[in-house]
Amino acid sequence: MGLAFAQLHTHSYYSLLEGVASPAQLAEAAARAGQGALALTDTHALIGAVEFYDACVAQGVRPLLGLELAVLPPAGWLDPRPGQLVLLACDLAGWGSLCRLSSTVQTTPDRDPTLGLPFDALAREANNLLCLTGGHAGLANRLVAEGQAPTATRWLRQLRDVFGDRLYVELAPAWPANGQSELELNGALVGLARQLRLPFVATGNVHTLTPAQANLQRTLTAMRLLTPRDRLPREAAAPPNSHFLDTSAMLRRHAAWPEAVGQAAEIANRCRLELPLGVPHYPEIPLPAGETAVGALRQRAEAGAVRLYGGVTPAIQARLDHELTVIGDRGYAPLFLIMEEIMAYARQTGVPTSSRGSAASSLVAHCLDITSPDPLRLNLYFERFLNPARTSPPDIDTDLCSVRRDSVIRHVYDRYGDERVAMVATIQRFRERSAMREVAKAHGFTPAEVKDLADGLPQRWWGPAAEARPAPAPGEDPLLAGPFGLLARAHPDDRHRAVFQQATEVLGLPRHLSVHPGGVVIAPGALTDLAPRHLASKGVEITQFDLSSVARLGLVKIDLLGIRGLTVLGDVAPLVTATATLVPADALPLAALEAIPGDDAATRDTVRNGRTIGCFQI
């Protein structure tokens, strides 16, 4: 049975401070409406793409992945203003194009994505993309609304030269402009499309799930533009009726051109992207000709066992064989070889390290000097680290001196190439204090008023977590039972109540991306073939995906965490090495740490008596 309709222009809350709904809520809405496909086209970024893909699959809805981008007209135009276009990936090659386009606008230093992507950059990536003309913020709509039909025709022809039969004129919600209603504007666009023999399609340009959320969307827009709501231009927020509509409502809305609704299903059927989720993508390890990663790992593990234990006993060989079989069957050998090389670099350059987590249960990791605890002496079970029930790549977390950690990360970039390496992102979300502050600012509260409200909030360690709060009792005002209940009782007027209500709705929404404290991802080729990049405020390029999305894509992620306690050891060890009689003069800087006996009586007594304040991971 064919699709009746699919929403093709949809914003989630990963259109930061623009959309309202989560990917899961959008997928649920499509399933309830009986729509068999749904596109996510967040503004400038692909942050929620993997989460959306999984949410749609779980709901039995086919996911379409896209992007809304501001694009400049070609060089030489008298009017250089950018306009939005909606781009949809036809296949995996199209997904790579989306990643590269988003990366271009998100990683150029001091560049505002809203200023527009150069037209030639779009043309280079157009082959596996479908293009919609962008709705109310598109250049075609704006030119038609301004009475510049000849220029709009020229723009559509230039897009057709790039996209061919993959270009569609978009009919979407719009603000009335220059005396034209939305119906009149769409009628003019249909006329242009027919004149140029271009197909046209109806979209919802979805920003909210329900009409009632339009008020919250306006507040988010004010927050994004740093402008109080009462001074926000009308056109800055989403147009009226930019909420999720079912097929019947879309047919009523576009009764003059029902074929535009049917065209959405045809476009959805042209998009056949399947993300390679759950498939490991390991970088290539430089190895001698004819040598495999599994063979190299076995050779190095057995050599390490000889060095550590003086030989390979039958028990050691059996443990190594078991671990190497599991590692090889899962394809994880490159990960161990990568970590071996990184740890060797840290030791050679005097960066103190420490093992963390279940990786210490692996004899292979120990023999490669990735981890320091002896799993045989300590009777640690390999299955705690890697067992048959585990489907995701194992985490080999490593602690590094916080001051010297950046040199190790720089080494990873240098060895594997800047185009293949990035730090992992974390998604910062609104919590009570930030939600209340930003919403109050958007509602025009003065800095002094905002500070007074913030000071009235409980400290973060006080009271139950949000998920632990009891539900409001029957008849109880939900606002008074919520996280801002104390403030709502102190300020019962309507002006404050509106702020507290919207601050409650904002809680948990994504606010911005930041850098993960230790995660580094290494791709087999250019990272942007699989994942988009973003320039963090610290000047570091990060993925647009967080840890869970990176893991779902099967990219190699390693955690290199900075620990201040190791910084102290790194500062002291060279001094000890220089004066210790048992340490050779030409030893590595941290040799004094390696020379400490494992059975030192004074150390044992210190730990036994609990004199360990300031000591990490005792």
N, C-alpha and C positions, 0 to 999 in steps of 0.2 A: 504493500500500500504506500503510495507516495505521500510526501509531506504536504500539508495544507498551507502552513505558514511557519516561518522561523524569524525570531527577532535577530537582526543582523548588526545592529548598532546599539551596543549595550555597555554601560559603565558600571563596574562594581566599586566597592569602597577602596579598591587599589588605584582608581583614578583619584589620587590623594586629594582629600578635601573637595571632592566634586561629586562622586557617586556615594550612595548611601548603603546599598545592599551588599552583603557578602556574596562570594561566588556560590556558596552552598544555597543561599536563599534564592538566588537567580535560577539555579538549576531546579530547585523545588517548584518555583513559579512556572517554569516551562513545562515541567512534568504535569502539574495540576491543570495547565491550560491545554494539555494534549499536544503540545508542540514537540516534534521529534528531534529537533536540532535547535541549537542556541549558540550565538557568537558572543565572545567577550572582546570588546574593542576599547580597552582602557586608554586614557590619554597619555601619549608619549612613552608609556612603560608597559612591561609585560609581567610585572611583579606577581600577579595572581594567576598566571596562565596555568601552571601545573596544578595548583589547588582547584581551579575551575574545571580543568580536564577531568580530574578524579571525581569531583562532585557531580559532573554531568553523567559520567559513566555509571556512578552509583544510582542515579535516578533513571537510567535508561534513556538518556537524552544524548544525542550525538554532539560532541563539543566542536565548535569552530573557533579558531584562534585568530585574532586580528589586533589592530592597533589604530588609534586615531592620532594623526600627526598633522601639525601645522607645516604647510609646504609653501615655499615661495614660488611665484611665477618665474618663467625663464628670464634670463638676463635680457635687458633691453626694454622691458615693459615700463610704460610711463607710471603705472600704479604698482609699486613694489610690495603692497601689503600681502601678508601670507593668508592662506585660508586652510581650513581643516579638510583632510581627506580621510576616508576610512579604508583600510587595507586589510584584506583577508587572505590567509595562507591557503593555497590550493593543495599543497603537499609538504613533505619534509623540507624540500629545497626552499619553499616559500617561508617556512618557519625560520630557516636560517636568514632569509632576507629580512624578516621582521626583527630578528635579533640584532642584525647589523644596523638597520635603520634606527631602531630605538637606541642602540649603543652610540651611534653617531651624535644624536641630539642630547644624550645624557652624559657624555664624557668629554665634550669639548669645554676646556676651562673658560670660565666667565661667560658662558653662552646660556642664554635663556631659551629653553625649548620652544616657547611661544613665539620667538622671533622667526621661526620657520626653517625647515630643511631646504637646502638648495635643490632646485628642480633636477639638476643633472645627477645628484646623489640618489634621488628617487628613481630616475630612469635606469640607473645601473642595476637596480635590484628588482625591477618590475616584472621579470619574466614569469615568475611563479606566484604572482599576486593578483587578486581581484580588487578593483577599486570602485568605491562608492564616492559620490561627489561631496559628501560631508555634512549634509543637512544644513541647519540654520547658520552654522559657523563656516560653511564652505564658501569658497570664492564664487562659485556659480550662483548660489543663492543670493549672496550680497550684491553681486553685479546686477542680477535681475531686479532685485528690490530697489536698487538705485537707478533703474531705468537704462542700464548700459547693456542691453541685449546683444549688440554686436561684439562687445568685449567678452561677454559671457560665452558667446558662440566660439570666439577665438580660443578661449581657455579650454572649452570642451574638446575642440579639435586637437589641441596640443596634448591633452590627456589621452585622446583616442590614438594618437600617433605612438604613444608609449605603451598603452595597455591593450589596444586592439579591441577584440570582442569581449574583453574582461572589464570593460568600463560600463558603469550603470549610473544614471542620473537618479539622485536620491530625493524622495519625497518624505519629509519628516516634520515633526512639530517645529513651529517657528513663531517668533514674536511678530506681531503686525508691524510693518515698516512702510513709511512713506505713503500711508493711506491704503496699503494693500493688506488684505486679510491673508491668513495662511492658505485658504482655499484659492484665492486669486494668485498668490505666489506660486503654489504648486501647479496651477493651471498654466502659468507662463513657462515653468520648467518643462512640463509635459509637451508644450508646443515646441520648445527648443529641441527636446529629445526627438520628437517625431520628425522635425525638420532635418536633423542630422542622422536620422535612422539609428538612434541609440536606444537601448532598452531603459526603462525606468522602474524603480522599485520603491515600495513603501517600507519605511522603518519606524521604529518607535523612539529612537535616540534615547534609550531608557537611562534615567538617572536615579529613579526611585521605584519602589515596589507599589506604592499607593499614592493617590493624589494628596493625602494628608501630609506626606513626608516632604512636599515641596517647600514648606516653611523651614524645615531642618536643612534642606539642600541650599537654600538661600543663606542660611547662617554659615554653613561650611564654605560657601563661596566667599562670603565676607572674611572669614578667617584666612582663606587662601590668598586673597588679594590685599589683606591687611587694611581693610576698609570697613568702617562701621556699616551695619545694615541700612541705616537710614540715608547713607550717602552712596550706596552701591548702585551703579547704573542698572536699570531694569534688565538690559540685555546680557549682563554679566552672568546671571544665574541661568539655569536650564529653562527652556521655553515652557509654557503651559502644556499640561498633558504629557509630560515626558516620563510617564510611569508605565509599568508593565501592563500591556493590553493583551487579551487573548485574541484568537483569530476572528471571532465574531465582531468584537469591538473594532479591530483593524479594518474589517470589511465595511462596517458602518462609517468609520472615519474617512475612508477613501472610496465611498460609494460611486463617485464619478469615474474612478479608474480602478475597477476591481482587479484588472490584470496586473496592477502594481503589487497587489498583495500576493497573487500567485507567483509572481516573479521571484519573491523571496525564497520560496521553496526550490526553485530552479537553481538559484545561486548556492543555496545550502548543499544541493546535490553535486555541485561542481567542486566543493571543498572536501577533500578526502585526506586530510592530514591525520596521521597516527603518530603520536609522540612515542619514542622508544623508551618508555618508562620501565624501570626495573632491570635494564640491561646495562652491565658495567661498561664503562668507557675509560679504559686505562691508557695512559700515555705510553709511547714506545720507549723502552729502556735501551740505551746503547749497549750492545753485546757483540762479542766476536762472531764472525760469520759462522752459521750453522748451530749456534748455541741458543737454546730457548730460555725463557724466563724461569720455567720450572726447573730445568737442568742447572741453571746458574744458582738458583736458590738452594737446591740440594747440595751442590758443591760447597757453597759458602757456609751453609749450616753445619755440615759435617766437619769442615775445617775449623769452624768456631768451637765445636764440641771437643776436638782434639786439643785446642789451645786452652779451653776452660777446664776440662776434666782430665787431661793427660792422655786421652784415648777414648775410643767409642766402644763401650761395653754393649753386650746384647740388649740390656734394658734401655740404654740410651738410644741405640739404633732403632729399637721397636717404637719408642716414643717419637723419634724424629720421623720414621716412616709413616706413622699414623698421622702426625700433624701435616707432613708434606703432602700426603694423599688428599686430605681434606682441603688444604690450601690450593693445591693444583686443580682439583675437581671444580672448585668454585671460581677459578681464574684469578685468585688474589695474589699470585706470586709477584706481579709487578709492584703491588703496594708495599710488600716487605722489602723489595730491593730499593724502592724509592726511599723508604724510611731508613734503611741501612746507610745509604749515601748521605742523607741529611744529617744523621747523628754522627757519622764520621767527620763531616765538615765541622759540626759544632765542637767536637772534641779537639780537633786539630787547631781550631782558632781560639780555644780557651773559653768557650761558652758553657757554663755549668748547666747540666741537664738532670732531670729526675723522671723516673717512670711514674705513670699514673694509670689507674684503672686495670681492667681485666686483661690487657695485653701482657701483663707480667706473668700470666698463666701459661704463656707459650714458650716452649723450649726453643723453637726455631727463632723467635724474636730475641731470646736471651743469647743464643749462639751467634746472632748477627750483631750483638752489642746494641740492639735497639732498646732493650730493657735491662735493668741491673739485677733485680731479685732472681735468685736461683730457684726455678719452679720445682726442681727435683728435691732440693734440700728442704724446701718449704712445703712440699707435697701439694702443689697447686694443680688443679685440674684444667686441662686445655679446653674442655667443653664449656667452662665458664666464660671463655673468650669467644670461642667459635664452635657452634654445635649444629647438627643437621637441621634443627628447626629454624635456624636463622637464615633469612633470605637477603638481608642487606649486607653490604660490605662491612667488615669489622672496623671499629674505631681504634686507632693506635695513637692515643693522646700522649703528648710529651710536654713536660714543664721545662721552660728555659729561663735563664736569667732575664729579668724584665728589661734591663738596660741594653743587653746585647742581643735580644731576640730579633730586632729588626735586621741585623746583619745576616741572620740565618734565613729570614724571609726573603731578603734581597738575593741571597744565594739561590733560592728556589726559582725566583724570577729569572736570574741570569742563566741557570742551567737549563731550564725548560722553555724559556722564551716569554717575553712580556705578553705576547698575544695569546698564550696558552694558560696563563696563571692570573688569578685574582683572589683577593680576600672575599670571604663569604659575607653576605649582608645579614643584618638582623632588622626586623620590622618593629619600629618603635610605635607603640599604641598609646592612645589617650588613657591616662589614669585620672583619679578623682581631681587632683590638684590642677593638672594641666587642662583637663576638660573644663573645669569651672572657670579657670583664668581666661582661656581662649574664647569661650562662649560669652562670658561677661564683656570682654573687649569688643566682640562683634556686636553686642547689643548696646554699645556706646557708653559703658561704665567707665568712669575716670580711673587712672592708675591708682589713686588713693582708695577708691571704692573696691577695685579688684584686690588690692592688698588686704583690705579689711576682711573681705570674704575668704581669701586664702588663709589668713591667720585664724579664721573661725573654724577651719577644717581640723579634724583630729590628726595627730601625727600619724605617719604611715604605719607605725608598728602598733597602733592602738586599734582595738576592735576586730571583729571577724573579717575574714576575706570576703570578697563580693559573693563568691559561690557558696559561702557558708551562712549568709544572711537568711533568716527565715522569710518565707513568703508573707506578704501583707495579710493580716487577718481579714475576714469578711467585713466589708464596710469600711475598712481602714484606708485612708488616703495613701496610695502607693508612693507618692512623693515623700510623705513623712516617714514611711517605712524604709525608704531607699538610702543611698549613701550620702545624700545631701539633706537628710531629715532634720538634723540639728539646725542647719542654716535656714531651712524652710520654716521652721517654727519661730526662729528669731526674726525672719523677714517675710511675713505672710502676704505682702502686697503683690499685685499681679505682675509688676515689672520684674521683681526678683523671682517670682514663681516661674515665669517663662524661661529665665536663665537656668534655674535648677532643673527644670524639665528637660531642656535641650542638652544640658551637660550630662544628664543621665543617659540620654539617647546616644551621645557621642562616645561614652565610655567603651573602650575596646576597639574603636575604629583606628585604622592605621594613620599615623601622623607623618612619618618620614622614614627613610632608610638610614641605618648607621652601620658601622663596621663591627663584625663579630670579634670577640676578644682573642680568638686564636685560629679560626677556621681559614684554611687556604685550600683552594681548589686548583687542580691541574688537569687540563683537558688533553685528549690525544692529538688534537690539531688546534686550529683557531677556536678559542672558547665560544666565539659568537656564532659558530655553526650550530651550537646547542643551547647556549644561554646568553642573555643580554648582559651588558656591563653598565655600570653607573659610577660616576665620579663622586665619591663621598666628600663631605665638607672638610675632612682632614687631608684632602689631596690624594687619597688612595683610591685606586679603581677596585670596585667590588662587583660581585654579581648582583643582578636585580632579584635573585632568588635567595631565600633563607635556607637554613640547613635542611629542612624537610624536603623542599623542592629540589635542592641540589642532589640529595640522596635518591629521590625518586627518578631523577634523570640519569643516575648511575655514574655521576662524575666522581673522580677520586678527590676526597676531602680529607685533609689531615689537620689535626689541631696542634698548633704550636703556641702554648700558653705562657704568658709572662708571669714569673713568680719573684717577688722581691726578696724572699729568703735566699733564693739562689744567687741573687745579686750580691748579697753579703758574702756568701761563700766564694763567689768569683773575685771579690775584692781582696779577700784574705788569703786565698790559696797561693797566689804567686809569692806573697811575702813568706809564707811557710815553706814553700818549695825552695826559695832562695837561701833559707837558713837551715833546713832540715838535713841532718847527716845521712839519713837513710834514703834520700831522694837524689838521684843522679843530677848533676849540674845541668845536663843537656835535656832534662825531661820536659814533657809538655807542661804548660802553665798550671794545669789542674792535677798534676801527678800526686801532690800531697793528699788530695782527697781520696785518690785510689789507693794510697798506701795505708789508710786507716784500717786497722785490723777489725774484722767482724765480731771478735769476741772481747773487745776492750772492756775491762771490768768497770772502769770509771764511767764510761758511757752507759753501760748496763744499769749501774746504780742510779745514775741521774734520771734515766727513763723510768726505772722502777719506783722511784720516789716522787715522780710527777713534776720534776723541775724542768718543764718543757714549754713554758710560755714563750711564744715567739718562734717556736720550731714548727715547721709546716709538715703536715702529714706524718705525724708520729703514730 
